[in-house]
């Protein structure tokens, strides 16, 4: 097979136009194209009046060798890569290893995207993982989460952040990443999601997503598959303490997990997939002497516009075309040194077309925002995080002692508490019209853009719950974003605060063997450990860590 990429055709091309376009691009007769299959389809909307569909295709030709030889050096023509996933240990070999006397089944802490894929791959290799999830099963978790959204009732152990499926379950369900993927782990993640009930189109559209309701049933099916392969889940199982012992290789090794209910669990290989909001888990790691460091984070707000405005700005007269769907955007601005706090990066984050802003706190007395959408992306508003990049120097004043790796958590908590108070102290969020924000005055009412955040939005001044340098950076960025998307700085657009959980505030360093640099047997993984950002990268990291753990069991 041969892969042809970046083949562009008009948005309204006829179905029969594809084969002639392939033949023309390769300089062959249409009769020489024996078979073609779609690998990826996207669009190029940089010129609104001439939007193109962009195809990548796998082809079987009458004489592939001759075409490859003639077009050698063409970056868009190459042999189709072998993307089949092959586990590092066959299932039969894994079951043999797991049957050895004294074998301790690997433990996966966390059932979010990273832990889910790590557990799935370990189970497929016959290693019978034990999955510990502090929250509840996904159906009950959905009920608990809606209790906050509809009635302002928070369950600290079952919410947007904690529970089966992780934070990714209540999100836009984005399944793409711009990171290099030479081993085709992305394909493995997508294929497993399709087996679990995701639409097959996620295998070929350029920016696939599935939405919350589909994710719920998918998570359930993956759990059933893991259990059928010998894995075991324990819900309501929060790890309270990591106990270590001296390692034969020097330093320490993981030995025992003490659960919140007092139970003790022997463990010599642990995948740490706790997510970016497991603040008590980070404290337990610090207390156990596990190497950790503060890392950069971002803070800001959710900004909402009418989805129609974004569609028309991106697609022009083609807005509403079903092949394009709801438009998204990605914006970046670097402020000048004259802005308070110096030069800062301001950028859009986790853009949710046709979605809603959701309450995403996991701690009482705090307000956190995030965005989500369903598969249809049919809600009236577009929303995205508009956030400002920070460094550990920004939150050093919040540290508990010199070089405290958890200083970023203290910083997040402070501003989340301020947002709670500014919103009214009942989990309503503080909100402000963009026109008022730019003018430096509090909002007393909201305008034509109705905020989607539940349990509600209180008009106020967002400067009450954001650092002054963040406010200054966002005020500098909004007019620049207006130049890229006309209407972005419209007076009635709504900003809802605060967005603090863009990424983990800590990193748990690991070596080339994927184990903690000072605690053998501990495999830091995913967003919480500082190695991923989003469902896809977290899932890929879970696969990589599972493979490393399997190699350590096999001694390879």
N, C-alpha and C positions, 0 to 999 in steps of 0.2 A: 504494500500500500504506500501511497505518496500523500503527504500533507501539503495543501496549498493554503496560505494564510493571506489576510488583508485583501480579499477579493471584494471590491465595492460595486454595488448595483444601486440604482435609484430606489427610493423608498417604495414607490408604487410599481415596481417591476412585475412583469407577468411571471407566473410559476415556471413556464417553459424557458425563461431567459437564462436560467442558471447554467445549464450544460453548454450552450453556445459561449457564454462568458468564460467558463472554465477552459474550453477549447481555444478560444482566442488568446487568453492569458498564457497558455502553455504552448501555443503555436502548433496545435494538432487539429485533426478533424473531430467534430462532435461524435462521429462513430467510434473514435478511439477511446472515448470515455465509457468504460464498461459498467462502472458502478460509482456512486458518490454518496457519502453520508455526512451529515452535519456534525461538526465537532464543536463549533462555537458560532453564535450570531450576536452581533452588537450593532451599534449605529454610530455614525459620525454626524454630530449636530453642530459642528463649529461654524458652518454656514447655514443659517436658518432657512434660507430659500432653497437650499440644495442638500437636504438631509439624505444621507446614504445608509443603506444596510451594509454591514461589513461581515463577510463570511470567512470562517476557517473550515476547510473540508478535507475529509479523508477520501482518497480516490483510488480506484483500481483501473489502470489503463492498459491498453493493448501492448504497449512497449514502455514500461515504466523506466527500465534501465537507460534507454536512449534519452528519455526526457530528463532524467536526473543528470546524465552526463552532459547534455547540451546546456542545461541551466545550472551547472555546478557554480557555486558562489552566489546564487540568487538566495537571499535570506528568507524569502517567502515560499521556497520550494525545497522540500526535504523528505526523506523517508519518514513515514508515520512512526512515532516512538511506541515502544512497548510500554503500556500504562497499567498492565495487570499487576495488582498488589500480591506480593509473595511474602508471607510471614518469615521472620528470621528463625523461628522454630516451628516445625510442623506440629499439628495437633497431637499426633500419636507420640511424638518425642516429648512434648510438653506433659502429656498424661503420664508418661513413664517417669519423668523427673518429679512430677507431683506425687507419685506413689512411693518415692524413696522414704525410708524411715527418718523422722525428724524434720520432714519438709514443713515449712510454714507458708501458708498461702500468702501471696502478695496482697497488701492492703492498699486500697485507693480511697483517699479522703476527699470527698466532694463528688457530687454527681452532676456537675455542670458539663458543658461541652468537652472540656479537657478530660475530666474524670470519666465521662461517659465513653469517649473513644479509647482512652487508656484501658478501661475495664473490658470493653468489647474486644479489643485486640488481644489482651491477655487471655480472655476466655476462648477466643478462636485458636489460640496457641495451646489450649488444654491446661492452663495454669490456675483455673478456678479462683479468680480474685474475690476478695471480700470488700464490698463497697460500703463505706461509712458516710452517711448523709445526715447532717444535723437537722435539716428540715423534714418536711412531710412529702408523701407521694404527690405527683404532679396534679392530680385531680383535686385533692384536698387543699393543696397549696393554692390553686386557682381560687377556691372559695375564700381562703384566708386573705389573699391579695385583694379580691373584690371588696372585702369588708373594710379595708382601708380606703379604697377609692370611693366607695358608696356611702360609708358611714363614719369614716375617720377613726376606725378601730384598727390598731396595729398589733400584730403578733410578731414579736422580735425573732422568733425562730421559724416563721413561715411567711414569706413575703416576696417581693420582687427579687431580692438578693439571695435568699436562702430557700432551699428545697430542691426536689428532683428537677433536673433540667437547668439549674443555675440561672444567672441573670439573663442569659441569652434567650430563655423561654419567653420573657416579656420584653421583646425588642422588635425590631423590624425583621428579624430572621435573616439578616444579610449573610450570604454564603460566598463572598469573594474576598480576595486578598491580593495586594500588589507585590507581596514578597515572592522571592525566587522559590521555586518548588521543583528542583531537578529530579526528585524521586517520585513525583506524581502522587504525593500524599493527598493533595486536594481531591484528586479523582476518587481515591478510596473513601474519603469523607462523604462526597456527593453520592457515590454508589450505595453506601450504607444508608444514607438518608432516603434515597429512592426506595430501597428495600423496605424501609420503615414506613413508607406511605407518602413521601414527598412527590410532587409532580415530576415526571421525567424531564420536563423542560429545564430543570436546574442543571442538567448535564451539559446543556449547550448554550443557554443564554449567557451573555457576557457578565451580567450582574444579577445572579439568581438570588431569590429570597423566598421564604415560605410563610411568614406570618405566625402570630402566636397560637391561634387555634389549631393549626396543622402541627405545630411543634409539640403541643401537648400529647396528641395521639402518637406522634413519632417517638417521643421519649418513652412512652409506655411500651411500644413494640420493641424498642431496643433493650429495655429492661427484661422483657420476656425472653428475648433471644439470649441475653447474657445468662439468665437463670437456667435456661434449657441446656446451656453448655457447662453448667456446674458452678457458675458464679453465685454469690449470695449478697443480698442487700440488707442493710440495717438502717432504718430511718429513725429519726429522733436520737441519733448517735453522734453527739458532739464530743470531739477530743478536747479535754481540758488540760492535759499535760503530756509532754513528750519526754520520756525518761531514756537516758542514754547509758551506755557502758563503755569501758575502754575498748578501743579497736585494736585488733592484731596488727593493723597497718599503721598504728599511731593515731593520736587524736581520739575521737569518740565515734560510736556507732549507735544507731537507733536500736532500742531494745524492747521498750514497753510503752504502750499508749494507755493513759488513764482516762477513762471516759467521764463525762459530766455526772453520770449516775454512780460513780465510784468503781465500776467494773474495770479490771485490768486485762489488757490484751497484749500477749506477746507478739512482737512484730520485728522482723529483721529486714524487710524490704517494703518501703512505703512510698506510694506516689502522693505527693503533696499538691493537690489540685483544689485548694480551699477558696479560690476566688478573691477578688480585690476588696471585698467588704468584710472579710472574716477577721475583724480587728482583735478579738480575743485570741484567735489562733495565732496571729502575729506576736502578740504579747507572750503566749506560751512558748513559741519558738525562741524568742529572745531570752526568756527565763531559762530555757534548756541550753543556752550557749550556742545555738545554731547561728552560723554566720549570716548576717543580714546587713543591708545598707539602704539608706534613703535614696530615692530616685525622683527625677522630674515628674510633675503631674500638671494638670491644667484645671482651671476653675472658670466658671462663667454662668451662662443662663441658657434656657431654651428660647428660641425665637420662632414665632409662628406667623405665617402669611397665608392668604388664600392660595390653595393649590393651583387654581386657574392662573394666577399671576405668574407663578414659577413655570407652568407649562408654556404660556405664551412667550415668556422671556427666553426660554430655551428652544422652543420648537416653532415659534411664529404661527403661521397659518396651518401647520401640521399638528398643532396642539389637539389632543384628543384622539390621535391615531392609535388604534389598539396595538399596533406593533411597537409603538414607542412607550405606551403606558404613561404613568404619572412621572413627570420629570423630577430629576434630582439635581443637586449642585454640590460643588466642592470649592470653597473659597479660602484664600490665605492672604494675610496682610502682615507686613512687618512694620511696626511703628518706628518713628524716628527717635533719636536720643532726646529730643526736646519734650517728649511726652513724659509725664510724671512716672518715675520708676525706671526710666531709660527705655532702650529699644526692647520691644516685646513682639512675640509672634501671636497673632490672633487668627483663629481658623474655625471653620465649620466642622462639626463632629457628629457622627452617627445621624446623618440626614435621613429623615423618615417621610417620604412622599405620601400624601393622603393618609396621614396617621394621627396620632394624638400624643400629648405630653402626659406622662404618668408619674404618680407618686412612687418614689423608689427608695425611701428610707428603710433602714433595718434597725434603727435605734430609736427609742422613745424620745420625744422632745426635740426632734430634728426634722427638717424638710430637705429632701433631695429630689431633683427632677431627672427624668430620663425620657426617651422617646420610643414609641413602638408603632407598628401598623399591622394590619391583617394582610393576607395574601392579595386581596383585591385592591388595596391601597386606594380606597374609594371615599375616605373621609374628606371633609371640606378643606381642611388646613394641611399645609406642609409645615414640618417643624424640624429644627436641627439644633444641636448644641452650638452656641457661639462662645468659644472659650479662649482663654489666654494662657500661654505656656509659662510655667514657673519652674524654678530650680530649688534644690534644698536650701540654698541661702535665703530664699524668701520665707521659709517656714522654720528656720533655725530659732527665731525668738520663741517659738511655741514648744521647743524641745524640753524634755524632762531630763536635763543633764547634758553634758558635753557629748557630741556625736551620737545622740539618740536616734536610732534608725526609724523610730516610730513618730518622729516629729511631724511628718506629713499627715498622719492620722489626727494628731492634736489640732493641726491647722484646719483640716476638713471639718472636724467636729465643731470648732469655734464658729465657722461661717454657716454651717448647717443649723446650729442653734440660733444664730441671728436671723436666719431665714424663717425659722419656726416662729420666733417672736414677731417678726415683721408681718407674717401672714395672719397673725391673730391667735397663735397658741393652740390651734386645733387641727393642725395638718393641712389647712389651706396654705397655698403658696403665695409669696409676695409677687406682684406683677406690676408692669409699667408699660405704658405706650411708648413706642420708639421716639415719637415727637417730644414727649415730656422728658425722656431720658437724655436726649441730645440737648434739650434746653436747660437741663439741670434742675427740674422741678418735679415734685411728687405728682403722681397721677391720682386723681380723685374719682375718676370714672374711666371705663374702657370704651372703645369706639366700635368701628365696624367689624373688626376681627374678634370673634368670640373665642376666648381661650378654651382649650379642650381639657386642661388639667382638672382632675377630680381628686379630692372633694370640693375644690373651688379655689378661686384666686381673689386676693385682696389687693385692690389698687393702692400703691404706696410708692416709695422711693427705693429703688434697688441699691442705691449707694449705702443703705443701712446694713446690707448683708453681703457686701463684696469689698475687698481691699481697694483703697483709693486708686492704686496704680492699675488695677484691673478695670475699674470704671473708666479711667482716662484712656486706656488702650482700646476699649470697645468703642468709646466715642470717636476715637481717631479712625477706627476701622470701618464703621458703618457707612460714611460717605464714599469710601473706596469700594465697598461691596455694592453700593448703589450704582456705581459706574459699570459694574460687571452684570448686575441683574437689575434693570430699571424697576423701581418700586420696592427694592429691598429695604430702604430706609423710610418707607411710607409711614406717615405719622401714626396710623392706627395699628400697625403691626405690634404684636404683643411679645414682651419679654417676661419670662417666668423664671424665678430663681429658687434654689441655686443648683447648678450642675457641678458636682464635685467628684463624681465617681467615674471619670473618664478612663482611668487606669489605676493600677495599684501604686500606692505611695512608697512601696518597698520592693527591693529585689533580694531574692535568696540565691546567692551565687552558686553556680554549679560548674563542674569540670567537664572535660571532653566525654567522660563516661556518664554524664547527665546526673551525677550524684552531687549532693551538697559538698562544697569544698572542705568542710571540716566535720561532717557527720555522715559516715558511711551508711549506706542503705536507705538514705533519705533522697528521694528523687523530686526536687522542686519542679513544678510544671505549671503552664498556663498563665492566665492573667494575674492571679494572686501572687505568684512568684516572680512576676515581672517579665515574662517571656512571650506574651501574646496580647492581642487586642481585638476581640471580636470572636464570633463563633468559629469561623474557619481557622484562624491562626491558633486558637485554643485547641480545636480538635486535632490539628496537625501536630501540635506540640505533645498532645496526649499520646498519639501514635508513636512519635519518636522516643518518648520516655518509656512507654511500654516495651518497645524493642530493646532499649538499653537495659531495662530491668530483666527481661527474658535472657539477654546475653549474660548478665551477671549470674543468673541461676544456672545456665548451661556451662558457665566457665569459658565462654568464647569472647 
